[in-house]
Amino acid sequence: MHQLEGPLATVRHIRLRDLPPAALLRADASDPQIAEAVAAVEQASGIVIATPIYKAAYSGLLKVFLDLLPQFALAGKIVLPCATGGSLAHVLALDYGLRPVLQSMGARHIVQSQFVLEPHLKIEGDSLSVDDVTGATLLEAIYHFRCALGHAPPHDQLGHPRPERADGTASG
Ligand SMILES: Cc1cc2nc3c(=O)[nH]c(=O)nc-3n(C[C@H](O)[C@H](O)[C@H](O)COP(=O)(O)O)c2cc1C
């Protein structure tokens, strides 16, 4: 999360699994915790969405939350979709399943989605880290996200920005 922080960014983490489940399932936007999460989405210029892949799709928990947001809750916003999964067979689940939902909610720009395989993740208690190669790829995605938000200048104004990898070589 600290990779997203900078002089122009205030970062907020909403853990959907910590929201009250009954209010979530009833789409009760008057519940104070749900209302607070909805307001945080409303105030954000950019949103990183992270979900596990379950049964070849993004999680039901995420869908329940997206369903209770106003129809155009993502209007004008930049979105970076990320997923963890056990199989590369479902690497396109974000693009085929989630992207149309985000588009229908008015997202202005959706940064190339990121799929992280479970063996590349290290979970220790509440902390999650990734291996170096995955880390470099995620840093690039964050760079594109920040460019789209206007928080970082694109390296190449004519094409897709190609930032340097952590090891100094050009990407792409
Ligand atoms: C019920 C269940 C279904 C899953 N289905 C898929 C799947 O269809 N494709 C896939 O790539 N990974 C699948 N996985 C693996 C998860 O995406 C992966 O383990 C994920 O990182 C777990 O996140 P979590 O610890 O938040 O549950 C599944 C895991 C579970 C528990």
The ligand as an ORCA input file, in Angstrom:
! r2SCAN-3c Opt
* xyz 0 1
  C     -13.310    -22.074     -2.916
  C     -12.106    -21.727     -3.746
  C     -12.193    -21.721     -5.121
  C     -11.102    -21.394     -5.898
  N     -11.223    -21.376     -7.252
  C     -10.187    -20.997     -8.005
  C     -10.324    -20.943     -9.427
  O     -11.359    -21.240     -9.994
  N      -9.252    -20.526    -10.148
  C      -8.070    -20.173     -9.557
  O      -7.142    -19.781    -10.277
  N      -7.902    -20.251     -8.211
  C      -8.939    -20.650     -7.425
  N      -8.789    -20.727     -6.073
  C      -7.498    -20.363     -5.475
  C      -7.580    -18.964     -4.898
  O      -7.807    -17.994     -5.896
  C      -6.311    -18.613     -4.205
  O      -6.002    -19.597     -3.287
  C      -6.498    -17.294     -3.512
  O      -5.267    -16.653     -3.490
  C      -7.040    -17.489     -2.095
  O      -7.343    -16.258     -1.538
  P      -7.990    -16.202     -0.059
  O      -6.880    -16.674      0.848
  O      -8.347    -14.772      0.140
  O      -9.166    -17.136     -0.041
  C      -9.868    -21.082     -5.285
  C      -9.773    -21.119     -3.880
  C     -10.863    -21.435     -3.129
  C     -10.736    -21.457     -1.622
*
